[in-house]
Amino acid sequence: MSTNEQSYNVWWSNTERESVMEEGHLKGWQQVISSMREDDLSASSVLDFGCNRGGFLRLLHQIKPFKEAVGIDLGWESVAIANERKGDLPIDYIVSGAPEELERKFDLAFCLSVIYLIDDLKTHAWKLSQALRPGGVYYVTYNDLSSNPSKQFFKEEIEKYSHLTANIHTIDEIAKAFMNEGFQVEIKRRIPTDFVAVSPQEKYFRSLSDELMSVYESSYIFRFTRL
């Protein structure tokens, strides 16, 4: 683990809601995998930045088996759960926030519903420029709430339980950080392909209309390529 990163037990102190949250990400993960241009990952080394309990890499290997993968997270308990659940999959889960310090370089990397918890976009883009091989690709999902009426409510609800700050970045700020590190930047809107579940356990918007605005109008997948 990098000495510049501060670890913690879990990023989300409400463990019951954390489990619900993990289940809620499944459709989004499937959508990202179906959006990837890469089909054959059999020779690929993969990184999951902010892996939490490790569910995404397990799903990815099930759909598109990869050669090897590393999931990193600053939550000690979450990483322990991820390692318990991986079975004999070729995945290492590590307590770290510093992919640039890992011994291997990666062909593919993912940061799914996590970049809003990263304060310093410039440093983050630099970290990935060091962690990826030339031509390596970084997929990032992000919901831009900068114009959403519930943005402050969302931030306050997340920070009630999170050890981390919820940042309301704009997509321009994210794109600029990676362009300045020499990445090719591509983006597409992520639109639901199924009904949107309304859950009384996860309420981060003041109204359903604000939530649907976030889901249909401001949810994106970035594709960053290290040149």
Residue pairs with C-beta under 8 A, 6 or more apart in sequence:
1 7
1 74
1 94
1 95
1 96
1 97
1 98
2 96
2 97
2 98
2 101
4 98
5 74
5 96
5 97
5 98
6 74
7 74
7 75
7 76
7 95
8 74
8 75
8 76
8 163
9 75
9 76
9 77
10 18
10 75
10 76
10 77
10 78
10 163
11 52
11 73
11 74
11 75
11 78
11 117
11 162
11 163
11 164
12 18
12 21
12 161
12 162
12 163
13 161
13 162
13 163
14 161
17 161
17 201
17 202
18 52
20 199
20 201
20 202
21 202
22 52
22 53
22 55
24 197
24 199
24 202
25 55
25 56
25 112
25 113
26 55
26 59
27 192
27 194
28 112
28 113
28 141
28 190
29 55
29 56
29 59
29 60
29 112
30 59
30 63
31 190
31 193
32 110
32 112
32 139
32 141
32 221
33 59
33 60
33 63
33 64
35 139
35 188
35 190
35 221
36 64
36 139
37 137
37 223
38 44
38 64
38 108
38 137
39 64
40 64
41 60
41 64
41 65
41 66
41 67
41 108
42 65
42 66
42 67
43 67
43 107
44 66
44 67
44 107
44 108
45 66
45 67
45 68
45 69
45 70
45 104
45 105
45 106
45 107
45 108
46 57
46 60
46 66
46 68
46 69
46 70
46 106
46 107
46 108
46 109
46 110
47 69
47 70
47 71
47 72
47 99
47 102
47 106
47 108
47 109
47 110
47 131
48 54
48 56
48 57
48 69
48 70
48 71
48 72
48 109
48 110
48 111
48 112
49 72
49 99
49 109
49 110
49 111
49 114
49 128
50 72
50 73
50 111
50 112
50 114
50 117
51 57
51 71
51 72
51 73
51 78
51 79
51 82
51 93
52 73
52 75
52 78
52 82
53 78
53 81
53 82
53 85
54 71
54 78
54 79
54 81
54 82
54 83
54 85
54 86
54 91
54 93
56 71
56 110
56 112
57 69
57 71
57 89
57 91
58 85
58 86
58 89
58 91
60 66
60 69
60 110
61 69
61 89
61 90
61 91
66 90
66 108
67 90
68 90
68 91
68 92
68 104
69 89
69 90
69 91
69 92
70 91
70 92
70 93
70 94
70 99
70 102
70 104
70 106
71 79
71 82
71 91
71 92
71 93
71 94
72 93
72 94
72 95
72 96
72 97
72 98
72 99
72 102
73 79
73 82
73 93
73 95
73 96
73 97
74 95
74 96
74 97
75 95
76 95
79 93
79 94
79 95
82 93
83 93
86 93
94 102
96 102
98 127
99 106
99 109
99 127
99 128
99 130
99 131
100 126
100 127
100 130
100 131
102 131
105 131
105 132
105 133
105 136
106 131
106 132
106 133
106 136
107 132
107 133
107 135
107 136
107 137
108 136
108 137
108 138
108 139
109 128
109 131
109 132
109 136
109 137
109 138
109 139
110 138
110 139
110 140
111 138
111 139
111 140
111 141
112 139
112 140
112 141
113 141
113 142
113 143
115 121
115 124
115 140
115 141
115 142
115 169
115 174
116 142
116 143
116 166
116 167
116 168
116 169
117 162
117 164
117 165
117 166
117 167
118 124
118 167
119 165
119 167
121 169
121 173
121 174
121 177
122 177
122 180
122 181
124 177
125 177
125 178
125 180
125 181
125 183
126 181
128 138
128 178
128 181
128 183
128 224
128 226
129 181
129 182
129 183
129 226
132 138
132 226
133 226
134 226
134 227
135 225
135 226
135 227
136 225
136 226
137 223
137 224
137 225
137 226
138 178
138 183
138 222
138 223
138 224
138 225
138 226
139 221
139 222
139 223
139 224
140 174
140 221
140 222
140 224
141 190
141 219
141 220
141 221
141 222
142 169
142 171
142 174
142 219
142 220
142 222
143 214
143 215
143 218
143 219
143 220
144 169
144 170
144 171
144 218
144 219
144 220
145 151
145 154
145 168
145 214
145 218
146 168
146 169
146 170
147 218
148 154
148 205
148 210
148 213
148 214
148 218
149 206
149 207
149 210
150 204
150 205
150 206
150 207
150 210
150 211
150 214
151 168
153 204
153 205
153 206
154 166
154 204
154 205
155 166
155 168
157 203
157 204
158 166
158 204
159 165
159 166
171 187
171 220
171 222
174 222
175 185
175 187
175 222
178 185
178 222
178 224
179 185
182 226
182 227
183 224
183 225
183 226
183 227
184 224
184 225
184 227
185 222
185 223
185 224
186 222
186 223
186 224
186 225
187 220
187 221
187 222
187 223
188 220
188 221
188 223
189 217
189 219
189 220
190 219
190 220
190 221
191 216
191 219
192 215
192 216
196 211
196 212
196 215
198 208
198 211
204 211
205 211
205 214
